[in-house]
Amino acid sequence: MRHLKKDYTDKEGRELAAACVRIALDTKAEDLVVLDVRGLASFTDYFVIMSGRSTRHVQGLAEAISEELRAKRMSSKHSEGMREGLWVLLDFGDVVAHVFYHESRAFYDLEGLWHDAPKIDPEELLAGEPQA
C-alpha cells in the first residue's frame, strides 16, 4: 500500500479544487470556472474547467496540474486527451479538471450542460486554501 503524506491523505475535494485553481492561475489558464456538482453527479464533487490559448498551452496546463499534485502524491485516477491537446480530462476522484482548447470548450459547453451546478468564485476558493 502506498503511503501518502499526512497533509494530503484527508484533503477534501474543495481543497483539491483550490489547488487545481492555484496551479491553473500560475500557468496562465483562461476563463477559469469551478462548478460544485455535489448532489448532481455521483462520480465527483467539483469540476475545475479552464481554457488554453493553444493545444500546447492546454497540454502544459494539464501537465502542470498533474505534476504538482503527483509531487504531493495526489495522482490522477484517470486522464484522457493529453496527446491531442483539445480537451484534457484529469480525474482526481473528488475533483475532475477539464482543460480545453477554446473552440472545443465552446462546442462541448460543460457549463451549459451542468447549468444547475453552483459556480464557485476561484478567488474565494483560493482564500480558503491552506498555505503549503
C-alpha positions as a printed NumPy array, in Angstrom:
array([[  0.   ,   0.   ,   0.   ],
       [  1.291,   3.442,  -0.939],
       [  1.757,   5.859,   1.93 ],
       [  0.596,   9.401,   1.317],
       [  1.899,  12.479,   3.042],
       [ -0.288,  13.099,   6.066],
       [ -1.195,  16.593,   4.835],
       [ -2.823,  15.168,   1.711],
       [ -4.408,  11.88 ,   2.788],
       [ -7.56 ,  13.601,   4.042],
       [ -7.596,  16.506,   1.603],
       [-11.179,  17.472,   0.911],
       [-12.442,  17.931,  -2.615],
       [-12.758,  21.681,  -2.068],
       [ -9.097,  21.927,  -1.05 ],
       [ -8.07 ,  19.829,  -4.03 ],
       [-10.143,  22.072,  -6.323],
       [ -8.388,  25.1  ,  -4.789],
       [ -5.005,  23.519,  -5.512],
       [ -6.044,  22.952,  -9.144],
       [ -7.203,  26.575,  -9.391],
       [ -3.937,  27.902,  -7.956],
       [ -1.838,  25.826, -10.359],
       [ -4.07 ,  26.825, -13.299],
       [ -3.742,  30.515, -12.498],
       [  0.021,  30.169, -12.061],
       [  0.232,  28.665, -15.561],
       [ -1.987,  31.36 , -17.137],
       [ -5.21 ,  29.404, -17.638],
       [ -8.048,  31.404, -19.164],
       [-11.776,  31.53 , -18.298],
       [-11.407,  29.513, -15.104],
       [-14.691,  28.149, -13.725],
       [-15.329,  25.884, -10.737],
       [-18.627,  24.011, -10.567],
       [-19.926,  22.361,  -7.393],
       [-21.569,  19.191,  -8.73 ],
       [-22.135,  17.544,  -5.346],
       [-25.613,  16.091,  -5.388],
       [-25.777,  16.34 ,  -9.185],
       [-23.038,  13.859, -10.103],
       [-22.208,  10.601,  -8.377],
       [-18.638,  10.404,  -9.698],
       [-17.111,  13.664,  -8.415],
       [-17.758,  16.729,  -6.261],
       [-16.161,  19.529,  -8.297],
       [-15.358,  20.359, -11.902],
       [-12.485,  22.749, -12.497],
       [-12.85 ,  23.992, -16.072],
       [-10.31 ,  26.149, -17.897],
       [ -9.12 ,  27.082, -21.363],
       [ -5.728,  27.295, -23.003],
       [ -4.686,  29.564, -25.876],
       [ -3.278,  26.712, -27.978],
       [ -3.118,  22.931, -27.917],
       [  0.4  ,  23.19 , -26.468],
       [ -0.864,  25.529, -23.724],
       [ -3.664,  23.051, -22.957],
       [ -1.079,  20.268, -22.641],
       [  1.134,  22.487, -20.476],
       [ -1.733,  23.365, -18.133],
       [ -2.684,  19.701, -17.742],
       [  0.941,  18.67 , -17.182],
       [  1.458,  21.387, -14.566],
       [ -1.627,  20.32 , -12.599],
       [ -0.821,  16.634, -12.89 ],
       [  2.864,  17.021, -11.967],
       [  2.356,  19.313,  -8.987],
       [ -0.37 ,  17.139,  -7.5  ],
       [  1.663,  13.989,  -8.216],
       [  4.547,  15.578,  -6.276],
       [  2.096,  15.763,  -3.367],
       [  1.13 ,  12.132,  -4.006],
       [ -2.283,  13.007,  -5.434],
       [ -2.05 ,  11.256,  -8.795],
       [ -4.993,  11.348, -11.154],
       [ -7.042,   8.174, -11.279],
       [ -7.599,   8.657, -14.991],
       [ -6.608,  11.096, -17.692],
       [ -7.514,  11.483, -21.342],
       [ -6.727,  13.762, -24.258],
       [ -3.165,  14.777, -23.43 ],
       [ -1.79 ,  13.824, -26.837],
       [ -4.306,  15.857, -28.855],
       [ -4.484,  18.857, -26.524],
       [ -8.05 ,  19.778, -27.429],
       [ -9.739,  18.561, -24.217],
       [ -7.682,  17.063, -21.426],
       [ -9.573,  15.414, -18.587],
       [ -7.787,  14.775, -15.275],
       [ -9.791,  12.72 , -12.774],
       [ -8.623,  13.136,  -9.17 ],
       [-11.701,  11.47 ,  -7.656],
       [-13.36 ,  14.332,  -5.772],
       [-12.252,  16.767,  -8.495],
       [-12.263,  16.445, -12.269],
       [-10.191,  19.046, -14.096],
       [-11.182,  19.832, -17.687],
       [ -8.589,  21.709, -19.733],
       [ -9.976,  22.846, -23.083],
       [ -8.732,  24.475, -26.235],
       [-11.229,  27.352, -26.5  ],
       [-13.013,  26.022, -29.62 ],
       [-13.558,  22.607, -28.026],
       [-14.84 ,  24.232, -24.866],
       [-17.489,  26.155, -26.792],
       [-18.523,  23.004, -28.658],
       [-18.927,  20.771, -25.581],
       [-20.334,  23.542, -23.337],
       [-19.906,  21.789, -19.991],
       [-21.098,  24.889, -18.147],
       [-24.354,  24.737, -20.112],
       [-24.706,  21.005, -19.602],
       [-24.192,  21.404, -15.836],
       [-26.117,  24.7  , -15.575],
       [-27.773,  23.562, -12.326],
       [-24.399,  23.337, -10.576],
       [-23.48 ,  26.349,  -8.452],
       [-20.399,  28.241,  -9.631],
       [-17.701,  28.904,  -7.074],
       [-15.596,  32.035,  -7.45 ],
       [-11.994,  30.824,  -7.93 ],
       [-10.659,  33.743,  -5.84 ],
       [-12.935,  32.817,  -2.916],
       [-11.867,  29.207,  -3.248],
       [ -8.203,  30.248,  -3.059],
       [ -8.879,  32.388,   0.002],
       [ -9.867,  29.23 ,   1.876],
       [ -6.923,  27.123,   0.636],
       [ -4.463,  26.118,   3.385],
       [ -0.985,  27.513,   2.817],
       [  1.57 ,  24.868,   1.779]])
